[in-house]
Amino acid sequence: MPGTWHIVLGPYQVAPQGMDYHVEVTLTYGDPGPKYIPAYPPTRAKGRGRDWYRGDCHLHTVYSDGRNLPADVAAGARAAGLDFIVSTDHNTNASHGAWGPYAGDDLLIVTGEEVTTRNGHWLALGTQPGQWVDWRFRARDGVFDRIQQQVHRAGGLCVSAHLYCPWIASEWKFGFEGLDATEVWTGPWGWDDDAAVSTWANLLAAAVREKKRWLPAMGNSDAHNPGNVIGLPHNVVLADDLTKDAVLAGLRAGRSWIAGSAAVELEFTATSAYGRKAGIGERLAAQPGEQVTVRLQVSGVPNGTVRILTDEGQMLQSSLDSTGAGTVTWLTTPQASAFVRAEVRHPLADGTPGHTSMDPGLTFGPMAALTNPIFLGRN
């Protein structure tokens, strides 16, 4: 391509004295090829109307640091039983124009970017095809708000990624102001995900106390390579249809829960004494002392552990049998519980269900499913 080419070097850390580097560029040429015409994916697929749709919103290809081709990612998404994916290559829009041939009636593909700064990573989901989001800033530079506004003006979402990732420059340092959601579960479950869920739970309680907007939770695979499992985990979002705008609206509203695989099914509701009903991401308008029945129905987690939690912590723990299916109910009031949320865990490695404790290790098994909250009360 004619013109001036620039090489951007992005080392995570540079010593005060600087660093020596050597860049080697090899140019080859041949007969001119056809003009590049990007094939952007369509913004809608054949949906089922208002329904629950499954999608992984953090995926990489050979267009950044992954080894998967777009064709591999699309095939993996279909094999995982997903309805949609979001392309989030690091700091580039280069893959946007490659996705068109791999979308279809059965798979919605949305363009995006993982904005990979030196103070943490975040996902720009649903950016316009070909839109690039600048990554060259730090938390102390005071420009994060402006960059977020650019994504929002394009109709996209801003989501903090893997808050406690131990790699250099990957831990989240920007705070949570202006974000649309936060990724609390990234790939196979680990201590960093456990810490992220605890941070998110504290943010929920603070939002209730301060009467501010709450931050929905998301979970994604961050799959880069053939050995990574696409859809572990993914989001199950209630959307008006299988379109880019509808899916983003559902995620923004928190009408979603996180599943470790498509084998996990879940239904979580709260019903007032007078018959009013609310689901995930919604508010149940009940009087302070009105009895509320919280109901969780789950399948696909053999010998799993069900947990019901509120702004005060765990309120109920129950075990599933070897079939992996069960239903639990719990009674509360808006006066006692500002919100309710649910977790479903796999058993620990020794087969036990786990328990709340001050032990130094993980006290529950890997997450199988996690819901966003249902809020209780009129305010």
Secondary structure, DSSP 8 states (H G I E B T S, - for coil): --S--------S---TT-------------S-----------SB----SSEEEEEEEEE--TTTT----HHHHHHHHHHTT-SEEEE--BT--TTGGG-GGG-BTTBEEEEEEEEEETTEEEEEET--TT--------GGGS-HHHHHHHHHHTT-EEEE--TT--STT-S--S-STT-SEEEEEESS--HHHHHHHHHHHHHHHHHHHHT-----EEEE--B-STTS-TTSSEEEEEESSSBHHHHHHHHHHT-EEEESSTT-EEEEEEEETTS-EEETT-EE---TT--EEEEEEEES-TT-EEEEEETTEEEEEEE--TT--EEEEEEE-TTT-SEEEEEEE---TTS--------SS-SS--EEEEE--EEES--
